[in-house]
Amino acid sequence: MGLTNFYILLSVILVGLISFVGIITFAVKLKNIEKILLYLVCFSVGALFGDVFIHLIPESFERIEGVVASIYIISGILFSFIIEKFIHWRHCHIRTSDKHPHRLVYMNIAGDSIHNFVDGLIIASSYLVNFSVGIATTIAVILHEIPQEIGDFGIMVYGGFSKGRALLFNFLTALTAILGAFAGILLGGSEALLNFLIPFAAGNFIYIAGTDLVPELHKESSVKKSFIQLLFIISGILVMISLLFLK
């Protein structure tokens, strides 16, 4: 196995292990989790936007024509919209019970599986560009996966799953990231595919940060806490800038 492939597989395994983050809900009070997650989301926003505008978009414009790259970026945004709109947001009106988990749970599992597969594909493609882009993208994925996995865990428990079963299904959906990584490795020889996936990843991250994460931050109106949020966002961006020096 080449060193690049080793880094790809190690990265997606780390992403997969994040699926067990729901375990902390067994020991930590919900209020404390919410406080931690708020600032983690801020850091994640900075990391995602930093990866997009410092690594992925500049790399895209170097590889292909600007207009084409822009269309691919938009396709990433639209893809994320479609996955979230038509899979995550469907509702079932049948009362939730142990024998009938809320249908939203299964929709969420399906959507999360697709999302994680794409994450694996994106991570593999990023490493195939160069090491620093791969590390930057892995960090961005990990940071936005933590609050997402806790949210997915909560949806499953709310939908009637036991905590143990919710952890199991969270892990199984996370394994699709490994499948995505293998697909990325197998197709890595395709320059055309790589030229598409890098701006596509940028669009995907723009959507996640802009529509899923930033709105959560606007729920806080305190000037002091909002300033702290800004500092965490800037910190995430600075981490992405620092990775420019990693070769």
C-alpha positions in Angstrom: 0.0 0.0 0.0 1.4 3.4 -0.9 1.8 6.1 1.7 -0.9 8.2 0.3 -3.4 5.3 0.4 -2.3 4.7 4.0 -3.1 8.3 5.0 -6.5 8.1 3.2 -7.5 4.9 5.1 -6.2 6.2 8.4 -8.2 9.4 7.9 -11.5 7.7 7.1 -11.1 5.3 10.0 -10.7 8.3 12.3 -13.8 9.8 10.8 -15.6 6.5 11.4 -14.6 6.4 15.0 -16.3 9.7 15.6 -19.6 7.9 15.2 -19.1 6.7 18.8 -19.1 10.3 20.1 -22.7 9.7 21.2 -21.2 7.7 24.1 -20.5 11.0 25.9 -24.3 11.6 26.2 -24.3 8.7 28.7 -22.2 10.6 31.2 -22.4 14.3 30.3 -25.5 16.4 31.0 -27.3 17.8 27.9 -26.7 21.4 28.9 -23.0 20.9 29.1 -22.9 19.1 25.7 -24.8 22.0 24.1 -22.3 24.5 25.5 -19.3 22.5 24.2 -21.0 21.9 20.8 -21.7 25.6 20.3 -18.0 26.5 20.2 -17.1 23.3 18.3 -19.6 24.4 15.6 -17.9 27.8 15.5 -14.5 26.2 15.0 -16.0 23.9 12.4 -17.4 26.9 10.5 -14.0 28.4 10.3 -12.3 25.2 9.3 -14.8 24.4 6.6 -14.7 27.9 5.1 -11.0 28.0 5.5 -10.6 24.7 3.7 -12.9 25.9 0.9 -11.4 29.3 0.2 -7.7 28.6 1.1 -7.3 25.1 -0.2 -10.1 23.6 -2.4 -11.1 26.6 -4.5 -7.6 27.9 -5.3 -6.6 24.3 -6.2 -9.7 24.0 -8.4 -8.9 27.1 -10.3 -5.4 26.0 -10.9 -6.5 22.7 -12.3 -9.5 23.7 -14.6 -11.1 26.7 -16.2 -12.7 29.1 -13.7 -16.3 28.9 -15.1 -16.2 25.1 -15.1 -14.9 25.0 -11.6 -17.7 27.4 -10.5 -20.3 25.1 -12.0 -18.8 22.1 -10.2 -18.9 24.1 -6.9 -22.6 25.0 -7.5 -23.2 21.3 -8.2 -21.8 20.4 -4.8 -24.1 23.0 -3.2 -27.2 21.6 -5.0 -26.3 18.0 -4.2 -26.1 18.8 -0.5 -29.5 20.6 -0.8 -31.1 17.6 -2.5 -29.8 15.1 0.1 -30.9 17.3 3.0 -34.2 18.4 1.5 -35.5 15.1 0.2 -33.9 12.6 2.7 -33.3 14.2 6.0 -36.5 16.3 6.2 -39.2 13.8 5.5 -41.6 13.1 8.4 -43.7 10.3 9.5 -47.0 11.0 11.3 -47.3 7.6 13.0 -46.7 7.6 16.7 -43.2 6.6 17.7 -42.8 3.4 19.6 -40.2 0.6 20.1 -41.9 -1.4 17.4 -42.3 1.5 15.0 -39.3 3.9 15.2 -40.0 7.3 13.6 -39.5 7.1 9.8 -37.2 10.1 10.1 -34.7 7.8 11.7 -34.4 5.6 8.6 -34.4 8.7 6.3 -31.6 10.1 8.4 -29.6 6.8 8.3 -30.0 6.8 4.5 -29.0 10.4 4.1 -26.1 10.1 6.5 -24.8 7.0 4.7 -24.7 8.9 1.4 -23.1 11.9 3.1 -20.4 9.8 4.7 -19.7 8.0 1.4 -19.2 11.4 -0.2 -16.9 12.5 2.7 -14.7 9.4 2.1 -14.6 10.1 -1.6 -13.7 13.8 -0.9 -10.9 12.8 1.6 -9.4 10.4 -0.9 -9.5 12.9 -3.7 -7.9 15.6 -1.5 -5.0 13.4 -0.6 -4.5 12.6 -4.2 -4.1 16.3 -4.9 -1.4 16.7 -2.2 -0.8 15.9 1.5 -1.7 19.4 2.9 -5.0 19.5 1.1 -5.8 16.0 2.4 -5.0 16.9 6.0 -7.0 20.1 5.8 -10.0 18.4 4.4 -9.8 15.6 6.9 -9.7 18.1 9.8 -12.7 20.0 8.3 -14.7 16.7 7.9 -13.8 15.6 11.5 -14.9 18.9 13.0 -18.2 19.0 11.3 -18.8 15.3 11.9 -18.7 15.6 15.7 -21.8 17.8 16.1 -23.5 15.9 13.2 -22.9 12.5 14.8 -24.2 13.7 18.2 -27.3 15.0 16.4 -27.8 11.8 14.5 -27.5 9.8 17.7 -30.2 12.1 19.3 -32.5 11.5 16.3 -32.2 7.8 16.6 -32.9 7.8 20.3 -35.8 10.1 19.8 -37.1 7.8 17.1 -37.3 4.8 19.4 -33.8 3.2 19.2 -32.0 2.2 22.4 -28.7 4.1 23.0 -26.8 0.9 22.2 -28.6 0.4 18.9 -28.3 4.0 18.0 -24.5 3.8 18.5 -24.4 0.7 16.3 -26.3 2.2 13.4 -24.3 5.4 13.7 -21.1 3.3 13.3 -22.6 1.3 10.4 -23.4 4.5 8.5 -19.9 5.8 9.2 -18.4 2.8 7.5 -19.7 4.1 4.2 -16.9 6.7 4.4 -14.4 3.8 4.1 -16.3 2.6 1.0 -16.1 6.1 -0.4 -12.4 6.3 0.2 -11.9 2.9 -1.6 -13.9 4.3 -4.5 -11.7 7.4 -4.5 -8.5 5.3 -4.5 -9.7 3.1 -7.3 -10.8 6.0 -9.4 -7.9 8.2 -8.4 -6.2 7.7 -11.7 -8.9 9.7 -13.4 -7.8 13.3 -13.7 -11.2 14.3 -14.9 -12.9 12.9 -11.8 -10.4 14.5 -9.5 -10.9 17.9 -11.3 -14.7 17.5 -10.6 -14.5 16.3 -7.0 -12.3 19.0 -5.6 -14.7 21.9 -6.5 -17.6 19.6 -5.7 -16.2 19.2 -2.2 -15.9 23.0 -1.9 -19.6 23.4 -2.7 -20.5 20.6 -0.3 -18.6 22.3 2.5 -20.0 25.8 1.7 -23.5 24.4 2.0 -22.8 22.6 5.3 -21.2 25.6 6.9 -23.5 28.2 5.5 -26.9 26.5 5.9 -26.5 24.0 8.7 -23.9 25.5 11.0 -24.0 29.3 10.8 -27.8 29.5 11.5 -27.2 27.7 14.8 -24.8 30.4 15.8 -27.4 33.1 15.2 -29.5 31.7 18.0 -27.0 33.3 20.5 -27.7 37.0 20.9 -25.2 37.8 23.8 -22.5 40.2 22.5 -19.9 38.6 24.7 -20.7 35.0 23.6 -21.0 36.1 20.0 -17.5 37.6 20.2 -16.2 34.3 21.5 -17.9 32.6 18.6 -16.1 34.9 16.2 -12.8 34.1 17.8 -13.4 30.3 17.4 -14.4 30.8 13.8 -11.2 32.8 13.2 -9.2 30.0 15.0 -10.6 27.5 12.6 -9.6 29.6 9.6 -6.1 30.1 11.1 -5.7 26.3 11.4 -6.4 26.0 7.7 -3.9 28.8 6.8 -1.2 27.1 8.9 -1.6 23.9 6.8 -0.4 25.8 3.8 3.1 25.3 5.3 2.6 21.5 5.6 4.2 19.8 2.6 
